[in-house]
Amino acid sequence: MQKTIKKQISYIIFICSIACFSQQANPLILEKEYESQQRWVDSIYNRMTLKEKVGQLFMVDVFSSKSKQETDKIHKLIEDFSIGGIIFSKGGPQRQAKLTNEYQQLSKIPLLIGMDAEWGLAMRLDSTKAFPWNMTLGAIQDNSLVEETGKQIAKHCKRLGVHVNFAPVVDINTNPKNPIIGNRSFGEDKDNVTAKSLAFMKGMQTEGILSSAKHFPGHGDTDSDSHKTLPTISFDEHRIDSIELYPYKTLINEGLSSVMTAHLNIPSLEPRSGYPSSISENVVTKLLKDSLNFNGLIITDALNMKGASDFKSPGDIDLAAFLAGNDILLISENVPLASQKIVSAYYSGAITEERLAHSVRKILFAKYKVGLHKYKEVEAAYLTEELNSIGNEVLHEKLVENSLTVIKNDQAILPVKNLNLKKIAYVSLGDDSGDIFYEEMNKYTQVDWIKGAQLSDIIEKLKAYNYVIVGLHKSNANPWKDYKFTDKELVWLYEIARLNNTVLSVFSMPYAVLDLQTTANFKGILMAYQNSKTAQQKAAQLLFGAIEATGRLPVSLGEDFPEGTGYDTKSLKRLSYGIPESVGMNSYKLKRIDSIVEITLSEKMAPGLQLIVARKGKVIFDKSYGYHTYDQTRKVKSSDIYDLASLTKILATLPVTMELTDKGVISLDSKVGSLLPSFVGSNKEHITIRSMLSHYARLKAWIPFYIKTLDTVTSKPDKKYYTNKASEEFGIKVANNLYLRNDMKDSLMLRIKESELRDRLSYKYSDLPYYLMKSYIENYYGSSLAEITQEHFYAPLGANNTGYLPLNRFDKKRITPTENDTSFRYQVIHGYVHDQGAAMFGGVGGHAGLFANANDVTKIMQMYLNKGYYGGKQYIRQEIFDQFNTCTYCDRRVRRGVGFDKPQLGSSGPTCGCISMESFGHSGFTGTLTWADPEEEIVFVFLSNRTFPNAENRKLIYNNIRSEIQRVIYEAIDY
């Protein structure tokens, strides 16, 4: 007896201690419309029968996925019992919209429509957007993003005719073994959970959707599921006040619309043993309504859940819930019986008119607040499209980027630096796919997926690598899916980490890490939280320094990783990949590119192409179109490789020239005679680098060297110069089974030296300066330009698909052919340089010979946009780059920079004419172009093989396809 009295006194003190926390104004009242709201509520209430009033208390569940026979059962509940609302469960948006309109039309009093849309409508509906789970959001430091999430979900609810979203979950997940909350919680820290819940609530309520904090008074520290049983909360009142109730106090003070009461056994709050909190007057009325002064709607959790339904029979549980102080009875198992019992209680005096009016009028006030006094049916047209707007993806991208959390980073192993020194392997664990993660990593450098049936197989293969990335990929289907390592995976993981420099990326609930007995051998650990497409993409981008890590761990993972753990990483300014709208571009307008390309292909201007647009360091358009050839046997893929033709000038010779200028080895005023002593005394001795790379040096456009090596009778390669087999004398490979005499390189350079200069000094585009610069560069370094560019630029940039002589490195199937040559080599040019002069130098030219895919070209151009910086390395100082990107002779009608092409000075030229004069780029004979604009921070790459099968096909050029696509890009800039 004394123990019971002490317990009651303790409970009274507990209630008094929190009473001062909330003096909440009624969150269901619209202050500016109060009189109108009051009149509408009175007009409805005063003409309702008792049965209709009782009916308003019920919100019944509907699955739009079920048969018409099932969904039609709701008609009787509406017509005979005047139910107050519907909670929609599984189904689809179009079906739900149809049913909503159907039910609303039947109902004399508009129905309050609710849904569980904690992470969006996709929690219940197909064909809708799933935003990250709360645990993921809990890692974000910028709560305005969480508010934006609440706002976006509310917009979706409103569009579908939903008025109350049963969210946010404000449970503080202090128990890692919690089977039902877990990922649905913002974490274990009460301040973080409160801040995130408040932001989410404000976002929803700003859009006119009622929020519902759940599961009162707190379901975060249970190890059982109230859907299946009655969980027990064994803590005393002080603990519940200081932890579980903490978010509710703040949210109530800030205008929380509704609270959902949980089915829990809480001995410290309800003395009756095993008595569910959802039907406890002590919890619902005395604690929530009186002590916390909550005036919003109080809604039970589903009354068909075992935590409630096992305690009382249908009808009795509903009555008990209402008597406890709940306003809305959610998912009653038997509405007719429950209605009858509540009506009987009314007539017996157990329920007063005042008590009934209190709840019914609150429900009506809520209906007015959400606009049901002027109800409009849900418009079905464009519903799915509007629920899946591009804005969803932009927000999702931001949320995932900001959630990623590095919890271990020994020796700054993240992000990956010095790609030229890394050989990277990837090992996938878990029961879900890591394909997207793998593909995204390979946009940065070569990453090999290591597989094996036995651990020994994996270990043996990993010996060839010095950097191992392990991904744990678990199902992203819902937040309750299994998230743990298997015992076998743990054994494998320990051994991999023991023997290798290992980074673990966890695409699962963070509690998976708790199963690791030690993390000592891991150099880095990244928490990605979910295995969504976006999470895999952004995790790869973070690992390679395209984006920064800013997230913080929302839960504790043992002593080594307490809640709040997180290391910031800095961007290395590598390219990221994402959505046009995230950088102020318009996806809809960019679709016009597809139309232009469709014409390009159908009119046979080129058999296929790759096209990339990047802005502000982010690739936002990356597509491959068509085929390698017109016979359409092989589709173009993003990994396929094109002959870049004259793009070689600015992607190979020019960066090395800038590098040497940066080192002070040469300057723009260095003269040919000083670079190439053999040219002293020639008519080119005093030509400067500046003038010749600006194409203002009187040099001829090109010299068709190959013509003089053809047989004068057959017009085929003369046997004096060529043979079909390599030998000591014939070692220059020009094409398949075609070798040039070794001494011809000197002869070709002699022809350049002795070539006449043009009579008049004026602009004339010329290949010859690049023969000269290549010769100088190779003499200076004592190595081939192919090796120099690979070592100095492409390897450290991660441009692994770029280089000369592609057949030495790549499968021929990946390379697009350029021409069926019927005038020199008499074969299909496939994997060999198209340009005849570069071919006669063994495929390595200063003006041509480079092969690459569009992604790699974008990397190099982005390095230029970054003023010589990329991937954590300064390749060229900014001031040096600026010297080369200067139109020195613009006053003489020469548009060119030093090496770079520049926008036209008149009406015609290489660009759309809609681009800044700071921009720069180059085009190539085979149908290529790349252009970068510092002003708008745009990189445009267009690669095609328009020369196949015949180089005389100039339709791509005549129709200005590349510049017209560029125009579309600029017209797609929104801001």
C-alpha positions, 0 to 999 in steps of 0.5 A: 500500500505504501509503495502504491502511495509513493508511486502516485505521489511520484506521478503527481510530482512528475505531472506538475513538473512538466505542466509549465512547459506548454501554454499552447494556443489551439493549433487547429484554429485559423486566427484570421478566419476564426469567426468563419471557422467557428460558424462553419463548425457550429453549422455542421455540428448543430445539425448532426445526429448523435450517430453522425457525431460518433461517426466523426471519431472514426478514421478507417483504412483503405487499400487502393490496391484491393479489389472494387468489392473491398473498397466498396465496403467503405460506402456503407460506413460513410452512408450509415455511420458518417465516418469522419475520415479515411487513412489510405494504405497500400496502392497507387496515386491514380487509384487513390485519387479516384477513391478519394473523389468517390468517397468524398462525393458520398459523404455528407460531411467532408472526410479527413484523409490521412496517410503514413507518409513518413518518407513520402507517399512512397511509404504506401504508394507505388509510382511516387517519390521516396525521400531518405528515411529519418535516420539518414536525415538525422545525419544532416547538419542543415535543418532547413533541408529537413524542413524542405523535405517536410514541405515537399512531402506536404505538397504531394499530400495536398496534390493527392487530397491528403490532409494529415500526414502521420509524421514526423516520428519523434521517437528517440531511438536509444535502443539499437535492437528496436525492431519497428522504429530504427531507421524511422527515427532521427536518432538517439540524441534528444536535441537532434531529434527535436530539431529535426522533428520541428523542422519537418513539422514546420515544413508540412504545416507551412503547406497546410498539411496537419502533422502528427507527432508519434508515437506518444509518449515514446517508442524509441527504447523498446525491443518489441513491435507494438504491431505484434505485441504490447512493448514495455517501457520500464523507465521511471517518470524522470527518464520519460520526462527528460528523454521521451517527452522532450521533443513533444514539449517543443513541438507542442509549443510550436503549434503541433497539429496532432499527436498519435498515441502509442500502444505501450505498457508503461508502469511508471505512468499507468499503474494497471498492469499491461494496460496500453498507454493509448487507452490510458487516461493517465497518459492521454488526458492527464499527461498529454492534454492537461500537463502538456496542455496539448489542444490539437487532435489526439489520434490513436495508433491503429486499433487493430495492432496487437498491442491494443487489440489483444487487450480488449475486444473490438468495440471495447478498445474503441470506447476505452480509447475515447474515454481515455481522451483520444479524438480520432479512433484509427483503424477500428476493427469493427466500426458498427460495433464500436459506434454502438458501444460509444452511443450506448455509453453516451446514453448511459452517461459514461460519455457526456455531450461536452466530452463528445462535442470536445472531440467532434468539434476539434475534428471539424475545426481541423477539417476547416483548417485544411480547406474542407469547407470549400472542398475540391475533388482531386484532379486526376490529370497529370497527377503522377507527373506532378507527384514526380517532379524534378524538384523531388530529385534535386532535394533528394540529391541535397539530402543524401549529399549532406547526410554522408558521414565519414566516421573514420579517416586514418591518415586522411585516406578519404578522399582518394588522392593521387590516382596515378599511384592507386590501384583500386579494388572493390568488394561487394558484401550484402544481399543487394546490388552495388552496381551503381556504386561501382559504375559511379566509381569508375567515372573517376578512375579504373576500379576493379570489382573483385569476386571469388567463391572463397575468401582465399580467392579474394585475398589472392586477387587483392594482392595486386591492389593497394586500395580496397573499397568494401561496400555493404549493400543491404535492401533499400525496400523499406526501413525494417529490412535486415541490415546486418553482416552475415557471420561469413561476411564478418570473417571475410571483412576482418581478413580483407581489412587486416591485409589491405588498405581498406575503406568500408562504405556502409549502405545500410542502417548504421547499427550494422557496424555494432557487429564489428568486434574491431574496426582497428584495421579499417583505414576509413569508414563511410556511412551512406545509410541507405542503398538507394541509387542516389546514395550509391552515386553520392558515396562514390562522389564523396570517396573521390573528392567530388563532394564534401563530407559534412554528416554526423552520426545520429546514433552511437556505434560503441565507444569508438563512434559516439553519436555526433561522430563525423569528419569533414572532408574537403572537395578536391574539385573533381567532377560530381554528377547530378541533376540540371536543376541543382545547378540552375539548369532546366531539364525540360529545355535540355530535352531539345538536345534529344530532338536535335540529335534525333535529326542528326542520326536520322539524316545520317550526319553521324552514326552515333555520338556522346554528349556531356554538359557540366555546370559548376563542376557537376555533370548534368547531362550525359548521354550516348546516342546511336551506333558505332556505324550505320549498320547499327550492330553496336550501340554507343556506350559512355565508355566507348572511345572516339578519335578526338582529331584536333581536340588533341591540340588543347588536350595534349600538346597545350597542357604540356606547353603550359606546364613548361611555361609554368616551370619557366622552361619556356615562355610565350615569347620563346621562338622556334629557333630556340626550341628547335636548333635545327630550325635556326636559319629557317624562315620560322626561326623567329616565330614565337609560341604566342603567334604560332599557337594563335595561328597568326604566324604565316604558316600554311594550314597543313602539308599533305605529306602522304600524297608524295608517298603514294605510288604515282600509278596505283595511288596506293602506298609506295613500296619504297616507303611502306611495307605490310610487316614491321621490320628494323627499317619499317617500324612506324605503324601507320595502320593495320598491316601498314608500316612506314620507313623509320627515316620518314619522320625526319623527312617530314620535319624537314618539309615543315622547316622548308615550307614557304610562309604565306605572303600576308600576315593574317589569321590562318588556322594551321596544324604545323605549330603542333608538329613543332611543339611536339618535337620540342616537348619530346626532345626536352623530356626525352620521351614520347608525347603519349607517355608524357601526357599520360604521366603528367596529366591523364593518369593523375586526372583519372582520365583512364580512357584517354591517350594515344594508340588506343589499340595498345590499351583498349578492346577494339570493340570500344573504339569507334571507326572513323573512315573507310579510307580509299585514298591513302591507307585503303582500309577501315580506320579503326583504332588508328588515328584518322589524320594522315600526318599524325598516322605517319608519326606513328599515331602520336601527333601534337595536332591529332592522335588522341582518343578519349570518351566524353567523360574524360574530356570533361575532366580535362576541360574542368581542370581548365575551368578550375584554372589548372586545379583538379583532384587536389593537384594544381597542374597549371597556375592560374596566371599561366592559364590566363595567359593562354586563354587570352585573345592576343590579336583580337584587334587584328581580327584573330579570335584565337587564344594561345592554343585555344579557340575562342568565340567568333568576332563576327557573325560566324565561327565555332560557337552559337554566338551566345557565349562569353568571350572568356570561353574557350575550346576547340573542334575536331575534323572527325566531328568533335567539339569541346567548349568551356565557359568560365562565366557560366561555368559550363563545359560542353563535350560533343564526340562523334565519328561523322567521318564514317564511312566517308569524310566527305560527309559534312552535313554535321558541319553545314547544319551547325549541329554542335553550335545549335546544341550549344545554343540549347544549353545556354537557353536552358540556363534558368539562373 
